[in-house]
Amino acid sequence: MNKALEGIRVIDVGQLVQGPQAGATLADMGAQVIKIELPMVGDLSRWIHCSPEDNRNAYYVACNRGKQCMTLDLRTPEGAGIFKEMVSSTDIIISNFKPGTMEEWGLGFEDLQELNAGIIWAAGSTFGPDGPDADQEGADLAGQCAGGLISTIGYDGSPYSPVGVTIADHIGSQNLLSGILAALYYRERSGQGQKIEGSLLGGQIWAQASEYTHYLMTNEVPGRGHFSHPLLRGVYGIFETRDGWIGVIGVPPDSRDAFFIAMGQPELALDDRFLGLLASREDLTELFERLNPVFKEKTTEQWCSVLREMGVRYAPVRDYAGTVADQGAWINGYFQEAIDERGETIPIVGTPIRMSATPLTPSAQVPELGQHTDALLRTQGYTDEQIAGLRSRNVI
């Protein structure tokens, strides 16, 4: 065995990002992942095109590479029946429909556990499986809004803006993945599967656990970032340079003198207000106002050299082009090259998990809608005549 999850079979009926990205990670870890999609429609991410002129679908590619694809209408008795037949030889089910949907189709955890006591049934949702909003549908933006993330972005007086990535979906996906891997370990010891549930709202709250704990302890809403972090009261934030922006990730005590000398304001090193992380919001506003014009005197690259030499943590603010051009991102496997379904070598986003004994192997091969339907049905014992009948009735 040279892959951590070799021999594990996953059925992924998820949509867009929250469920499918968890399945893609399991595929990178060596699991066989079967993507089930609605006939003639597919995952909704297939319809998010790169542009009106470019009908490629980055969301689908990113979250479904390395999987097999089967079309099956789970809403029909025949489709649900085929699904149940497959469950007996399956380890993990992943979905992220509105809570109750799988149960309506007779495919809930209790239904499937009767067929396979070791089944791990993982379901994502928007607002959680219980409560007044459980039946409300949503997507990534709903998690950002309801989870409070958007309220932290920007500065007072500016309009609210969401994060420009599907961050709630991603965090929700990783929470599902954590539960699935823990459930696999538990099953090894007990033989029992279990239900795993996660949500966009819960994931956003957990991602902000420190900030929410501050509120629970003090009843004080931390507020917006103001180019920094509302609870980290030191030289911690982003500054505009002559040609871009740079992040300064705190100034350690043994670098304070050198830092403020480099900023042309050595007197700040003796200012007790800026010792540690205890400065008030008002004092920090004054500090940033004094530092901002100095940072504009040099380029980002020059500041990187200055800060590195004095031992101050920093990072240049990059766009996607800048990050893809970073040598370290490729060396660490965060971007990789792989062979796609046409036999061509293309760049892909790698899984950012390194395992020494069972390294992950991201695939660039993306299935066409229903590409593996016939082959998978044959493994279940269906004849070509039966498969043709299912297709004529739009079950597959």
N, C-alpha and C positions, 0 to 999 in steps of 0.2 A: 504493500500500500504506500503510494507516494503522494496521495492527496488526503487532506484531513477528513473529508466527507465522502470519500469514495464508497459506493454502495448505497448511499442514501438517495431516496427518490422523493422528489418534491413536485406537488401540483400547485401551480401558481395561477389563480383566477383573478388576480388583482388588476387594477386599472391605474394608468398614469404613473405615479412615482412611489407612493407610500408602500404599497405591497410589492410591486415589481422590483424595486431596488433591493429589497431584502432578498428576493429570489435570485437576483443577479449576483449578489455577494455569495450566496450559497453555491451557485454554479461555479464561481471562481474558486471556491474551496473544494470543488470536486464532485458536488452532488449532481445527479441527473435532474434537471428542472424542466418540467413539461408546462408550457404556457398554454392555457385554455382560453380561447377567445370566441366571441359570438360570430357565427357564420356571416360572411359578407360585410361585416362591420369591423370587428376586431377591437383591440384596445383603443380607447379614445385618443391615446397619444399618437396613434398612426395618422391622425388627422390634424396634428399640430405641425405644419410644414415650416421649413426654414424660411420661406418667403413665398409670395404669390407666384414667383417664377421658378422656385426650387421646391419640388414636392418631397424632398427627403425629410425625414422626421427624427430630429436629434433626440427628443425625449424618448421615443420608442427604442432607438438604437442604444442609448446610454443605459437604459434599465432592463433591456431584454436580450442583450448579446449573450451568446453561449447557451441559449435555451432551445428546446424543441417546441414547435408550435402545433397545436391541435385545435380545430374548430369544433365546438360542441355547444348546443343551445341547452343550458342547464334549466331553463324555464319549462322545458317539455318533459313529460314523464320518461320518454325514451332517453333523452339526454341525461337526466338525473340518474337514470338506471345505469347507463354506461359509466358515469362518474363513480357510482357506488361500486361497480365491478372493479374499477381501477384502484379503489381505496384499499383493498385487501393487500396490495403489494406496494403501498405508498407509506412513507414515513411522516411527511409534513404537508399540510394544506395551508396555503396563504391566500387571504382575500382582504379587500378593504371596501366592501360595499356598505351601504347604510345598514346599521345593526338590525338584525332580524331577517335580512334578505336570504341568506343561506338557509336559515331555518324554514322560511316560507317554501323553499324548494325541496325541503326534506333532507338538506345537506348540512345541518347544524352539527355541533360537536357531539351531542348525545346520539344523534342519528348515526353518525359515522363511527363513534366509539363502539357501538353494538357490532359493527362489522370488523373493526380492527381496534383492539384494546390499547394498542401502542400508538395510535394516531396522535400527532401533535397538530392541533388546529389553531392557527394563528390568524387573528382578524384585527385589522386596523379600522379606525373610524375617525370622524372629525371631532366630535365633542365627547366621546366616550360612550360605552354601551348602556349607561343608566342616566337618569335625570331628565329634566324637562326638555333638553335640547337633543336627546339621543337620536330622535327620528329626523333631525334636521340635517339635510345634506350640505356638504361644503367641500372645500379644497384647501390648498396651501394657504391662500390669503386669509381664509377664515381662522386658521390656527394662529397666524401672525396677529390678526386683529384681536380675537378673543383672549389670546394668551398674553397680551400686554406688550409684545415685542415692539410693535410699531410706536408705542408711547415713549420708548426710550431713544428713538432715533432723531438726530438733528439737534436743534437748539430752540429755546423758548421764543415764540413769535413766528417761527417758520412753520409752513404747512407740514402735516404728517405725511410720511412716505413709507411704503413697505420696503423690505429688503428686496433687492433685485434678483433674487434666486428663490427656488422653492425650498427654503430652509426648514419650514415646518414639516413638509413632506419628508425631507431627508432625515430629520431627527426622529420623526415617527417611525420611519423605516428601520433606523438603527436600533430603536427600542424594541421593535418586533424581533429583529435579528438576535438581540441579546436574550430575549425570552426564549426564542426557539433553541438557541445553543444550550442554554441552561436546562431546558426541557429534555433535550437529547441526552444530556449527562444524567439527569434524574431517571430517564427511562432505562439507561444502561444498568442502573442499580435496582430498579423496581419492576421493570417491564411495563410500566403504565405510561400512557400518553397523557396529555392534558390540554386545556384550553389556554391560549395566550391572547391577551387583548391589549391593544395600545391605541392611542389617539393623537391627533394633531394638537389638541388643546393640552392634554397631559404632557406631551413631549415638550411643548413650549414652556410650560410651567417648570418642568424638571430642568430644562436648559438654563433657566433663570433662577435656580434654587437659591443661590447666594443672595440675589437681589430681593427675592420674595421673602427669604428669611429675615433680611434687614427690615422689611416692611412689617412682618409679623412680630418682630421684637420691639420696634420703635413706633409703629403706626405712621411712619414717614414714607411717603412715596419717593423713591430715589430720584425720579425725574429724567430728563433727557440728557444725552451724552455731552453736548457742548464741545464737540471735537475731542472728547475724552471719555471718561467713565464717571458717572455721578457719585460713586462710592470710593473711588481711588483718588485720594487727594494729594497728588504729587505731580511731578513732571511726567505725566502719562497721557499721551494723546497724539494727535496728528498735527503737523505744522506744514504750512505752505513754503516751498523752497523757490529758488529762482525759476526752476523749470518743471516743478511738480509738487509732490507731497512726500513727507516722511513721517513714520511713526516713531516716537520715542517711548520706550517701554519701561519707564522708571529710571531714576538715577541712583545707583547704590552709594552708600555713605563715603566709600573710599574714592569715589569719582566726582563728588560734588564740587570740590574746589576746581578741578580741571575743567569740568563742564561749564561752570559759571564764568571762569576765566575765558574759555573759548567763546562764550556768548558775549564777551566784552563787558560783563557786569559782575565782577568778583565780589562786590558787596553783598550779593544775594546769598553767597555761601555762608555768610554770618547771620543771615536773617532767620530767626527762630521759627518764623511762620512756615518755613518751607523745609523743616526737618521732618523726615519720615513721611507718613501719609495722613497727616492730621490737619492740613490746611483747610480753611473754610472755603466755601464756594466763592465768596467775595475776594478773598486773598488769591485764589487760583485765577480768577478773572484778571486781576492785576498782573499776576506773574505771566500769564499767557500773552497779555497785551505787550509786555516788555520783551518777551522772547520772539513773538511773531515777526517783527521787522528784521531781526537778526537772521532768522532762518531764511528769509528771502534774499539774503546777500550771497548765498552759495547755491550751487546746484544740488540736486538730490544725491548724485554720486559723490560729490565732495563731502557732503555731510555724513554719508555712510562711512567714508574713510576716517573722518574726524572722530565720529562716535565709536567706531570699532577700535581705534587706537587708544582711546581713554577708557574702554571697558564698559561703555554704556550700551544697553540693549536697544536695538533699533530694527526697523524694517522699512524698506521703500514701499510706498503705496503704488501697487501695480494694477493695470487693467489685465484682461485675459491675455492679450498679446504679450505683455511683459512677463506674465507668469509662465506661459508656454515657452518663452525664450530662455527661461532660467535653467541653467545647466543642472543645478541640484535637483530640480523637480523631475528631470529625466533619470538622473543617476539613482534616485531613490524609488523609481518605478511609479511615480504619481502620474506620469505620462509614459506610454509605452508604444511600441509598434507591434502589430499582430497581423495575421493573415485573415482576410475577410472571406466571405462566401464565394467570391469570384477568383480567389487565389492571389489577390493583390495585397501588398503590405501597406497598411494605413495606420495613422496615429490614433490612439484611443486613450481614454482616461482610465488609469489603473486603479485597482482597489488599494487603499493606503494602509494595508495590514501586511506586515512582514512576518513570516513564520519560517523558522530555520529548517525544521525537519520535513514539513509539508508545505512548501511554498505555493502561493496562489498562482493560478495561471489564467489570467483574463483572456477571454476570447473576443475576436472581432466579428465573428460570424453571427449574423442576425437572421432569424427565420422569416420566411414569407408567411403570409396569413394561411394557416392550414397546411403548411408544408409537410408536416409529419403525421397528419391525421390518419391516412390509410395504414401506414406502417405501424403506428401505435395500436390501431384497432385490430390489426392482424395478430399482434402479440397477445391480444385479449381473446383471440380465437374466432374473430369475425371473418367470414368469407368475402370475396370480392363482390358477390351478388348481394350479400347483406349490406355491405358498405355502400353500394350503389343505391340500394333502397333507402338507407338513412339519408343519403345526399338528396335524393328526389323528394324527401319529406322535409328538407331543410333542417334536419336534426344536426347535421355536420356541415 
